Amino acid sequence: MATKKTTAGANGKNAGNNEPTKKAEMKTSEIRDLIDFIAQSGLNEVDIETKELKLHVKREPDQKVIKSSAPVIAAPVSVAPAAVTAPAVTQTPVKTEKPAASGKNTVEIKSPMIGTFYRSANPDSPAFASVGDKISKGQTVCIIEAMKLFNEIESEFSGTVTKVLVENATPVEYDQVLFVVELD
């Protein structure tokens, strides 16, 4: 008995005659078995090709969720997308010196870095130091944000704040005078 090879035409019929071709079918159980095989084998992509069937299955690799915790701080946060994590707060001693022109026992608190000056930890909090406030050695007088890092600036002496020379949320330069303090 001789067999005749035929190929399917565009209309789904055998080329050369009008008989419908036998369609390749996969049962649901076979599809499930194939999916299970791919998952268990660790393969991400499978190609199967027979005379009647051409199958390409591709799965995306598992995505790993990385959990991280951001440090909790009470520092001002600039307007930014909610997904941005809050940076850590560091404490920086300030450079101080006595002004030569003043006859009083006063010193200046200067910025130890370039950044953005903040008088309080957040917009709703009171200022760390205002004119007339008594400050003590080691007390935080402001925050300077530099490269998304909030640095608490501490006083190196005790005294009374006589001048605040910088507006809140404004840029400051290295060695710029921030406060004038009369020593106790």
Stockholm file with secondary structure:
# STOCKHOLM 1.0

chainA/1-184         MATKKTTAGANGKNAGNNEPTKKAEMKTSEIRDLIDFIAQSGLNEVDIETKELKLHVKREPDQKVIKSSAPVIAAPVSVAPAAVTAPAVTQTPVKTEKPAASGKNTVEIKSPMIGTFYRSANPDSPAFASVGDKISKGQTVCIIEAMKLFNEIESEFSGTVTKVLVENATPVEYDQVLFVVELD
#=GR chainA/1-184 SS CCCCCCCBCTTSBBTTSCCBCCCCCCCHHHHHHHHHHHHHHTCSEEEEECSSCEEEEECCCCCCCCCCCCCCCCCCCCSCCTTCCCCCEEEEECEEECCSSCCSSEEEEECSSSEEEESSSSTTSCCSSCTTCEECTTCEEEEEEETTEEEEEECSSCEEEEEECSCTTEEECTTCEEEEEEEC
#=GC SS_cons         CCCCCCCBCTTSBBTTSCCBCCCCCCCHHHHHHHHHHHHHHTCSEEEEECSSCEEEEECCCCCCCCCCCCCCCCCCCCSCCTTCCCCCEEEEECEEECCSSCCSSEEEEECSSSEEEESSSSTTSCCSSCTTCEECTTCEEEEEEETTEEEEEECSSCEEEEEECSCTTEEECTTCEEEEEEEC
//
